[in-house]
């Protein structure tokens, strides 16, 4: 550098002070400060499961600049929120404040406004792409299949959300409820992989949405060679024929039809195992398919009817009929198909894991756009937990069905603060993750064949009145002790 000092030609005064820092060095320091207050360390558990390319800043527009609530930070903060016990936005800010206190840094503001604004900027299409990525990764796992075929089980459920005008317009409450006394209700139809428990796809509707039309919107989820497993709500001539044309076999229970007797059967394959003809019914005017699609269907379908008798005490059902397009009685015996339908109950447990264990039963967001994002984020977190369970089960040599989902969620919740330390080296993080796998695999659910799980409520409701009018019009009974609460 040229000497600009006239009186002291041998000295360069700027060198006596600290060398000026370049713009890139200042930017690097700011990024390091942001990383010290980051939620992205949680992604160390799922770095091979959710590629970082989906969390890079956008090229332009929302979440394109490197701020504290960047796209990556906002995603993992949202992930941490749906994984937490409380599930509120304030909990995310409290985690941030506690983490800043450990680093002896000024506490961030307790306001949730910045986080909520950043969360609203996450694109729904991007979250759905991440969800599809997690589903694809789970279906690539090496699992025991039924004759080398994946079984896709389908069912529906419902969730509620805050009572706002925007939510009521999209997901109206039941007609018999008075305004201000109920909550918007959304219907969800989802496809799960029976072997891995992965959620493959889903559709969200309202009280007017039936499961069959929502299933029709997810036909692309099924690949040739898959087996569709559903209850009697999916017993449809149109869907059975459509799945067969796609190379997908179906296993469902009989509904709205009289079982075929041996006299009218095409062939008797075994005891209570018949090969039958199904005639195409008359098309209803309220059908979801067009007249041309209906006329393109074959006049008859060759199906297999299996009668299953349930002799287990405590079970409500004493017997039912299975209808399937798996016609090979040697490759798919009647006992194997009966056992397969018995495993259909796992889809109820999958929904219980998402709604009860993870808290998606009652959503928190107040706008339809954020409600959809909240649902997708819960499903991403669910698939991530399934990924941890599969990894832990494979390392321990245990079936994944024996690994407790709730135990896995509890383990990840307790491990998260320790993984969320910037001073941890990569070797230390790998050690902690391995211990996390060991903790997950250590809690094995015992086998309970034939266990009865009646759908009853043991705890009695408290003697409070039901809200039968808007709050400003509601009158409370003076003698509350004399009021008997109705059973929910």
C-alpha positions as CSV (number, residue, x, y, z in Angstrom):
1,X,0.0,0.0,0.0
2,X,1.3,3.5,-0.8
3,X,2.6,5.6,2.1
4,X,0.5,8.7,2.6
5,X,2.2,10.0,5.8
6,X,4.4,13.0,5.0
7,X,6.1,13.7,8.4
8,X,6.9,10.1,9.3
9,X,7.8,8.4,6.0
10,X,8.8,5.2,7.8
11,X,5.5,4.7,9.4
12,X,2.0,3.9,8.1
13,X,-0.5,5.0,10.6
14,X,-3.4,2.8,9.4
15,X,-1.3,-0.3,10.3
16,X,-1.0,0.9,13.9
17,X,-4.8,0.4,14.3
18,X,-6.9,-2.7,13.6
19,X,-7.0,-3.7,9.9
20,X,-10.4,-2.7,8.4
21,X,-12.7,-5.7,8.0
22,X,-14.0,-6.5,4.5
23,X,-17.7,-6.7,3.7
24,X,-17.5,-10.5,3.2
25,X,-15.9,-10.9,6.7
26,X,-18.7,-8.8,8.3
27,X,-21.3,-10.9,6.5
28,X,-19.6,-14.0,7.7
29,X,-19.8,-12.8,11.3
30,X,-23.5,-12.0,10.9
31,X,-24.2,-15.4,9.5
32,X,-22.3,-17.0,12.4
33,X,-24.4,-15.0,14.9
34,X,-27.6,-16.2,13.2
35,X,-26.4,-19.8,13.3
36,X,-25.9,-19.5,17.1
37,X,-29.6,-18.7,17.4
38,X,-30.8,-21.3,14.9
39,X,-33.2,-24.2,15.1
40,X,-31.5,-25.9,12.2
41,X,-29.4,-28.2,14.4
42,X,-32.6,-30.3,14.7
43,X,-32.1,-31.1,11.0
44,X,-28.9,-33.1,11.9
45,X,-31.3,-36.0,12.6
46,X,-32.9,-35.7,9.2
47,X,-30.2,-34.3,6.9
48,X,-30.3,-37.5,4.8
49,X,-34.1,-37.5,4.9
50,X,-34.9,-33.9,4.0
51,X,-32.3,-32.5,1.6
52,X,-31.0,-29.1,2.3
53,X,-31.9,-27.9,-1.2
54,X,-35.5,-27.6,-0.2
55,X,-34.5,-25.2,2.6
56,X,-32.3,-22.8,0.7
57,X,-33.3,-19.1,0.5
58,X,-35.6,-18.3,-2.4
59,X,-34.0,-16.5,-5.3
60,X,-36.3,-13.5,-4.9
61,X,-39.3,-12.4,-3.0
62,X,-40.3,-13.8,0.5
63,X,-37.6,-15.6,2.5
64,X,-34.9,-14.7,0.0
65,X,-32.8,-12.6,2.3
66,X,-30.5,-14.0,5.1
67,X,-32.4,-12.9,8.2
68,X,-32.8,-14.5,11.5
69,X,-36.1,-16.1,10.5
70,X,-34.7,-17.4,7.2
71,X,-36.4,-20.2,5.3
72,X,-34.4,-22.8,7.0
73,X,-34.8,-21.4,10.5
74,X,-38.6,-20.8,10.0
75,X,-39.1,-24.4,8.7
76,X,-37.3,-26.0,11.7
77,X,-39.0,-23.6,14.1
78,X,-42.4,-24.7,12.7
79,X,-41.2,-28.3,12.9
80,X,-40.2,-27.8,16.5
81,X,-43.6,-26.2,17.2
82,X,-45.7,-29.1,16.0
83,X,-43.3,-31.5,17.8
84,X,-43.6,-29.8,21.1
85,X,-45.9,-30.5,24.0
86,X,-47.6,-27.2,23.9
87,X,-47.7,-26.5,20.2
88,X,-48.0,-22.8,20.5
89,X,-46.0,-20.0,18.7
90,X,-45.0,-18.6,22.1
91,X,-43.2,-21.9,22.9
92,X,-40.9,-21.3,19.9
93,X,-40.0,-17.8,21.1
94,X,-39.3,-19.2,24.6
95,X,-37.0,-21.8,23.2
96,X,-35.1,-19.1,21.3
97,X,-34.9,-16.9,24.5
98,X,-33.6,-19.8,26.5
99,X,-31.0,-20.7,23.9
100,X,-29.9,-17.0,23.7
101,X,-29.6,-16.9,27.5
102,X,-27.2,-19.9,27.5
103,X,-25.0,-18.0,25.0
104,X,-25.1,-14.9,27.2
105,X,-26.7,-12.9,24.5
106,X,-29.5,-10.3,24.7
107,X,-32.9,-11.9,24.9
108,X,-35.0,-11.6,21.7
109,X,-38.4,-10.0,22.0
110,X,-41.3,-12.1,23.4
111,X,-43.5,-11.0,20.5
112,X,-44.5,-13.8,18.1
113,X,-45.2,-11.4,15.2
114,X,-41.9,-11.8,13.3
115,X,-42.1,-15.6,13.6
116,X,-45.8,-15.7,12.5
117,X,-45.1,-13.5,9.5
118,X,-42.1,-15.6,8.4
119,X,-44.2,-18.8,8.9
120,X,-46.9,-17.4,6.7
121,X,-44.4,-16.8,3.9
122,X,-43.6,-20.5,3.6
123,X,-45.1,-21.8,0.4
124,X,-47.6,-24.6,0.7
125,X,-46.3,-26.2,-2.5
126,X,-42.8,-26.3,-1.1
127,X,-44.0,-28.0,2.1
128,X,-46.0,-30.5,0.0
129,X,-42.9,-31.3,-2.1
130,X,-41.0,-32.0,1.2
131,X,-43.8,-34.3,2.3
132,X,-43.7,-36.2,-1.0
133,X,-39.9,-36.5,-0.7
134,X,-40.2,-38.0,2.8
135,X,-42.9,-40.5,1.5
136,X,-40.7,-41.5,-1.4
137,X,-37.7,-42.1,0.9
138,X,-39.6,-44.3,3.2
139,X,-41.0,-46.5,0.4
140,X,-37.5,-47.2,-0.7
141,X,-36.8,-49.0,2.5
142,X,-36.0,-52.7,2.5
143,X,-39.1,-54.2,4.2
144,X,-40.8,-57.5,4.2
145,X,-43.7,-57.2,1.8
146,X,-46.7,-59.3,0.9
147,X,-45.5,-61.4,-2.1
148,X,-43.0,-58.5,-2.9
149,X,-45.9,-56.0,-3.1
150,X,-46.5,-52.9,-1.1
151,X,-49.9,-52.6,0.8
152,X,-51.4,-49.2,0.8
153,X,-54.1,-48.7,3.5
154,X,-56.6,-45.9,3.2
155,X,-58.9,-44.3,5.7
156,X,-60.4,-41.0,6.7
157,X,-60.5,-38.8,9.8
158,X,-61.6,-35.4,11.0
159,X,-59.9,-32.4,12.8
160,X,-61.2,-29.2,14.2
161,X,-59.7,-25.7,14.3
162,X,-60.4,-22.2,15.8
163,X,-63.8,-20.7,15.2
164,X,-63.0,-17.9,12.8
165,X,-65.1,-16.6,9.9
166,X,-62.5,-17.5,7.4
167,X,-62.3,-21.1,8.6
168,X,-66.1,-21.4,8.8
169,X,-66.4,-20.4,5.1
170,X,-64.1,-23.2,4.0
171,X,-64.9,-25.9,6.6
172,X,-68.3,-25.1,8.0
173,X,-69.5,-26.7,11.2
174,X,-72.4,-29.2,11.4
175,X,-75.8,-27.8,10.5
176,X,-77.5,-28.7,13.8
177,X,-75.0,-26.5,15.8
178,X,-75.8,-22.9,16.5
179,X,-73.5,-20.1,15.3
180,X,-70.8,-19.5,17.8
181,X,-71.3,-22.8,19.6
182,X,-69.2,-25.1,17.4
183,X,-65.9,-25.3,15.5
184,X,-65.0,-25.7,11.9
185,X,-64.5,-29.3,10.9
186,X,-62.1,-30.6,8.2
187,X,-62.2,-34.1,6.7
188,X,-58.9,-35.8,5.8
189,X,-58.5,-38.9,3.6
190,X,-54.9,-40.3,3.7
191,X,-53.0,-43.2,2.2
192,X,-50.5,-45.0,4.3
193,X,-47.9,-47.7,3.6
194,X,-48.9,-50.6,5.8
195,X,-45.4,-52.0,6.1
196,X,-43.6,-48.8,7.1
197,X,-46.4,-46.6,8.4
198,X,-45.4,-43.8,6.0
199,X,-48.0,-41.3,5.0
200,X,-47.9,-41.3,1.2
201,X,-50.6,-38.7,0.3
202,X,-53.6,-36.9,1.7
203,X,-56.5,-34.7,0.7
204,X,-58.4,-32.2,2.9
205,X,-62.1,-31.6,2.5
206,X,-65.1,-30.4,4.5
207,X,-68.2,-32.0,5.8
208,X,-69.6,-32.5,2.3
209,X,-66.5,-34.4,1.1
210,X,-66.8,-38.2,1.0
211,X,-63.8,-40.4,1.3
212,X,-64.3,-42.0,-2.1
213,X,-64.0,-38.8,-4.2
214,X,-60.9,-37.8,-2.1
215,X,-59.4,-41.2,-2.7
216,X,-60.0,-40.6,-6.5
217,X,-57.8,-37.5,-6.2
218,X,-55.0,-39.7,-4.9
219,X,-55.0,-42.5,-7.5
220,X,-51.5,-41.4,-8.6
221,X,-50.2,-42.5,-5.2
222,X,-50.8,-46.2,-6.3
223,X,-48.2,-47.9,-8.4
224,X,-48.8,-51.0,-10.6
225,X,-48.4,-54.0,-8.3
226,X,-49.6,-52.3,-5.1
227,X,-52.5,-53.7,-3.0
228,X,-55.2,-51.3,-1.9
229,X,-56.6,-52.1,1.6
230,X,-59.8,-50.4,2.8
231,X,-62.9,-50.8,4.9
232,X,-66.5,-51.0,3.7
233,X,-66.6,-47.3,3.1
234,X,-64.5,-47.9,0.0
235,X,-66.6,-50.7,-1.5
236,X,-67.3,-49.3,-4.9
237,X,-67.7,-51.0,-8.3
238,X,-66.2,-48.0,-10.1
239,X,-63.0,-47.9,-7.9
240,X,-62.5,-51.7,-8.0
241,X,-62.6,-51.7,-11.8
242,X,-60.4,-48.5,-12.0
243,X,-57.8,-49.9,-9.7
244,X,-57.7,-53.2,-11.6
245,X,-57.1,-51.3,-14.9
246,X,-54.1,-49.6,-13.2
247,X,-52.6,-52.9,-12.1
248,X,-53.6,-52.4,-8.5
249,X,-55.4,-55.2,-6.6
250,X,-58.0,-54.4,-3.9
251,X,-58.9,-55.9,-0.5
252,X,-62.0,-54.4,1.0
253,X,-65.0,-55.5,3.0
254,X,-68.5,-56.0,1.5
255,X,-71.0,-53.3,1.9
256,X,-74.5,-52.5,0.3
257,X,-74.6,-55.9,-1.4
258,X,-76.0,-59.3,-0.4
259,X,-73.2,-61.9,-0.2
260,X,-73.2,-64.5,-3.0
261,X,-74.0,-68.1,-1.9
262,X,-72.2,-71.2,-3.1
263,X,-75.0,-72.0,-5.5
264,X,-74.5,-68.8,-7.5
265,X,-70.7,-68.8,-7.3
266,X,-68.6,-69.2,-10.3
267,X,-66.2,-71.6,-8.5
268,X,-65.7,-72.8,-4.9
269,X,-62.0,-72.2,-4.0
270,X,-62.3,-73.5,-0.5
271,X,-64.3,-73.3,2.7
272,X,-66.1,-69.9,2.7
273,X,-63.9,-68.9,-0.3
274,X,-65.8,-68.3,-3.5
275,X,-65.1,-66.9,-7.0
276,X,-68.1,-64.7,-7.9
277,X,-69.5,-62.4,-10.6
278,X,-70.3,-58.8,-9.7
279,X,-72.8,-57.1,-12.1
280,X,-72.5,-53.4,-12.7
281,X,-75.1,-51.5,-10.7
282,X,-77.3,-48.7,-12.0
283,X,-75.5,-45.3,-12.1
284,X,-76.7,-42.8,-9.5
285,X,-77.5,-39.3,-10.6
286,X,-75.2,-38.0,-7.7
287,X,-72.2,-40.0,-9.0
288,X,-68.8,-38.4,-9.0
289,X,-68.0,-39.8,-12.5
290,X,-69.4,-39.0,-15.9
291,X,-71.8,-41.1,-17.9
292,X,-69.0,-41.8,-20.4
293,X,-66.7,-43.2,-17.7
294,X,-69.5,-45.3,-16.4
295,X,-70.3,-46.8,-19.8
296,X,-66.7,-47.6,-20.3
297,X,-66.7,-50.0,-17.3
298,X,-67.1,-53.7,-17.9
299,X,-70.6,-55.2,-17.3
300,X,-69.3,-57.7,-14.8
301,X,-66.2,-58.1,-12.5
302,X,-64.8,-61.5,-11.5
303,X,-64.0,-61.2,-7.8
304,X,-63.2,-63.3,-4.8
305,X,-65.5,-63.4,-1.8
306,X,-64.1,-64.7,1.6
307,X,-66.2,-65.1,4.7
308,X,-64.3,-64.4,7.9
309,X,-65.6,-65.5,11.3
310,X,-64.3,-63.7,14.4
311,X,-64.3,-66.0,17.4
312,X,-62.2,-63.7,19.6
313,X,-64.0,-62.6,22.8
314,X,-64.4,-58.9,23.3
315,X,-64.6,-58.1,19.6
316,X,-67.7,-56.3,18.4
317,X,-67.7,-57.9,15.0
318,X,-68.6,-61.6,14.8
319,X,-68.0,-62.0,11.1
320,X,-67.7,-60.1,7.8
321,X,-67.0,-60.7,4.1
322,X,-63.9,-59.7,2.2
323,X,-64.1,-58.8,-1.5
324,X,-60.8,-58.9,-3.4
325,X,-59.3,-59.0,-6.9
326,X,-56.6,-61.3,-5.7
327,X,-58.0,-64.4,-7.4
328,X,-55.0,-66.8,-6.9
329,X,-56.0,-68.9,-3.8
330,X,-52.6,-70.5,-3.6
331,X,-50.5,-67.3,-3.6
332,X,-53.0,-65.5,-1.4
333,X,-54.8,-67.9,0.9
334,X,-58.0,-67.0,2.7
335,X,-56.2,-67.0,6.1
336,X,-53.5,-64.6,4.7
337,X,-56.1,-62.2,3.4
338,X,-58.0,-62.4,6.7
339,X,-54.8,-61.6,8.6
340,X,-54.1,-58.7,6.2
341,X,-57.4,-57.2,6.8
342,X,-56.9,-57.6,10.5
343,X,-53.7,-55.4,10.1
344,X,-55.9,-52.7,8.6
345,X,-56.5,-51.6,12.2
346,X,-53.0,-50.1,12.1
347,X,-54.3,-47.2,10.1
348,X,-56.4,-46.2,13.1
349,X,-53.1,-46.2,15.1
350,X,-51.4,-44.1,12.5
351,X,-54.1,-41.5,12.8
352,X,-53.9,-41.7,16.6
353,X,-50.2,-41.1,16.5
354,X,-50.7,-37.9,14.4
355,X,-53.8,-36.6,16.1
356,X,-53.4,-37.6,19.7
357,X,-49.6,-38.0,20.2
358,X,-48.6,-35.1,18.0
359,X,-51.7,-33.0,18.7
360,X,-53.2,-32.4,15.3
361,X,-56.7,-33.2,16.5
362,X,-57.2,-29.6,17.4
363,X,-55.4,-27.2,15.1
364,X,-54.4,-23.7,16.1
365,X,-54.2,-21.5,12.9
366,X,-56.9,-19.0,12.2
367,X,-56.8,-18.8,8.4
368,X,-57.4,-21.6,5.8
369,X,-54.0,-21.1,4.2
370,X,-52.2,-21.6,7.5
371,X,-54.4,-24.5,8.5
372,X,-53.3,-26.3,5.4
373,X,-49.7,-25.6,6.2
374,X,-50.1,-26.7,9.7
375,X,-51.6,-30.0,8.6
376,X,-48.8,-30.6,6.1
377,X,-46.2,-29.8,8.7
378,X,-47.6,-32.3,11.1
379,X,-47.5,-34.9,8.4
380,X,-43.8,-34.1,7.6
381,X,-43.0,-34.4,11.2
382,X,-44.9,-37.7,11.4
383,X,-42.9,-39.1,8.5
384,X,-39.6,-37.9,10.1
385,X,-40.5,-39.7,13.3
386,X,-41.2,-42.8,11.2
387,X,-37.8,-42.5,9.6
388,X,-36.1,-42.4,13.0
389,X,-38.2,-45.5,14.0
390,X,-37.1,-47.4,10.9
391,X,-33.5,-46.5,11.3
392,X,-33.5,-47.5,15.0
393,X,-35.4,-50.8,14.3
394,X,-33.0,-51.8,11.5
395,X,-30.0,-51.1,13.7
396,X,-31.5,-53.1,16.6
397,X,-32.8,-55.9,14.5
398,X,-36.4,-55.3,15.7
399,X,-39.6,-55.1,13.7
400,X,-40.7,-51.5,13.2
401,X,-44.2,-52.3,14.4
402,X,-42.7,-53.1,17.8
403,X,-41.2,-49.6,18.2
404,X,-43.3,-47.2,20.1
405,X,-44.2,-44.0,18.2
406,X,-45.0,-42.0,21.4
407,X,-41.7,-43.2,22.9
408,X,-39.9,-42.0,19.8
409,X,-41.5,-38.6,20.0
410,X,-40.6,-38.3,23.7
411,X,-37.0,-39.3,23.0
412,X,-36.7,-36.7,20.2
413,X,-38.2,-34.0,22.4
414,X,-35.6,-34.6,25.1
415,X,-32.7,-35.0,22.7
416,X,-33.5,-31.8,20.8
417,X,-32.0,-29.3,23.3
418,X,-28.7,-31.3,23.3
419,X,-28.6,-31.5,19.5
420,X,-29.3,-27.8,19.4
421,X,-25.8,-26.8,20.5
422,X,-23.5,-25.0,18.1
423,X,-20.4,-26.1,20.1
424,X,-21.0,-29.7,19.3
425,X,-18.7,-31.1,16.7
426,X,-19.9,-33.4,13.9
427,X,-18.5,-36.4,15.7
428,X,-20.3,-35.4,18.9
429,X,-23.6,-34.9,17.0
430,X,-23.2,-38.4,15.4
431,X,-22.6,-39.8,18.9
432,X,-25.8,-38.2,20.3
433,X,-27.8,-39.3,17.3
434,X,-26.7,-42.9,17.8
435,X,-27.7,-42.7,21.4
436,X,-31.0,-41.4,20.3
437,X,-31.5,-44.4,18.1
438,X,-30.5,-46.7,21.0
439,X,-33.1,-45.0,23.2
440,X,-35.8,-45.3,20.6
441,X,-35.1,-49.0,20.0
442,X,-34.9,-49.7,23.7
443,X,-38.6,-49.2,24.2
444,X,-40.3,-52.2,22.6
445,X,-44.1,-52.5,22.6
446,X,-45.1,-56.0,23.7
447,X,-47.1,-58.2,21.4
448,X,-50.7,-58.4,22.5
449,X,-52.5,-60.8,20.0
450,X,-56.3,-60.6,20.3
451,X,-56.2,-57.7,22.7
452,X,-59.6,-56.0,23.0
453,X,-59.6,-52.2,22.8
454,X,-63.2,-51.0,23.3
455,X,-64.0,-47.5,22.2
456,X,-65.3,-46.2,25.5
457,X,-64.5,-43.3,27.8
458,X,-63.6,-44.1,31.4
459,X,-63.3,-40.5,32.8
460,X,-66.6,-38.9,33.7
461,X,-67.3,-35.4,32.4
462,X,-67.4,-32.5,34.9
463,X,-70.8,-31.0,35.7
464,X,-70.5,-28.1,33.4
465,X,-73.2,-26.9,31.0
466,X,-72.7,-27.3,27.3
467,X,-72.4,-24.1,25.3
468,X,-75.8,-23.9,23.5
469,X,-75.8,-20.2,22.7
470,X,-73.2,-17.5,21.8
471,X,-71.1,-16.5,24.8
472,X,-72.8,-13.1,25.2
473,X,-76.2,-14.7,25.3
474,X,-75.4,-17.8,27.4
475,X,-77.0,-18.0,30.9
476,X,-75.3,-20.3,33.4
477,X,-77.4,-22.5,35.7
478,X,-77.4,-21.0,39.2
479,X,-77.1,-24.4,41.0
480,X,-74.3,-26.0,39.0
481,X,-74.2,-29.1,41.2
482,X,-77.7,-30.1,40.1
483,X,-76.7,-30.0,36.4
484,X,-75.7,-33.3,34.8
485,X,-73.3,-32.9,31.9
486,X,-74.2,-34.9,28.7
487,X,-71.8,-37.5,27.6
488,X,-69.6,-36.3,24.8
